[in-house]
Amino acid sequence: MMAIGAVFALTEMDIFRPVCGFDGIPLMGYTKMAMNTVKQDFFKKSKQAFDELKKLLDGGTGQHIEMPYEVCKINYMDIIQK
């Protein structure tokens, strides 16, 4: 959402710079500017978080977990054609 706000603010100031978002939400495509984003599988991410929380509540120790991600570009045409 912050990236979307940044795009609109930059456009109002007639400044054209690339903006990178996070989470890969489809709403980013409606800015009509292609935006780079980091996409993750939210279902897997939340399941992993709950599994870790349960382990901690059961007295276990925390661990470093790296979740897979994808850097991609979201375009307006990709969103409206879905």
N, C-alpha and C positions, 0 to 999 in steps of 0.2 A: 504494500500500500504506500510505503514511503517513496518507492521508486516512481509510482504513478504520480504522486504529488510533485516530485522533483521534475518530471517530464513536463507537467502542466506549468509549473513555475518558470522553468527555463524557456518554454515556448512563449509565455507572456512577455519575457524579457528579450525575445528574439535571439536567444542563445541556443545554438544547436550543438549539443555534446552527447556522446553515448551515455546511457544510463543503464546500470545493471541492477536488477532486482534479486529477490530471493524467494524461494518457495514455488516459483513457476505457476502461479495462479492464473487461470485463463483471463481474468479481468485485465491483466497487463496488456493483452492483445488489443483491447479497445482504445488504447491511446493513439492508435493509428501510426505509431512509430515502432519499428522493430526494437525489441529490448532483449538483452542477454539476461539470463536468469540461472539460478542453481535449483534444480528440481530434485526432490526426494519422494520416496514412496511414504506418504503419511500414515498409511495403515501399518506398514512394517515398523516405522519409526515409533508410533504410539504403542504398538504391541511390545516392542523391545523395552520402552520406558516403563510400562506397567510390569513386565517381567522382572526388570531390575528393581523396581520399587518393592515388589513382593519379596524378592530376595533380601533386600535391606530390612524390611519389616520382620522377616523371619530370623534376623540376626546375622545375615551374611555380610560380606564386604562389597563395596562398590568396585567397579572395574571400568577401564577405558574401553569405549565401544565406538567403532567407526562405522557409520552407516553409508551405504553406497549412494552416490549422487551423480547427476548428469548436468553438465553445463550446456545450455541450449539457447536458442533464440526463439522468441515468441513473436509472430507476425500477425497483423490484423487479419489477413486473408486465411491464415491457418485456423483462426478462431471462428470466423463466420462460416467456414465450410464444414464444420463438424456437425 
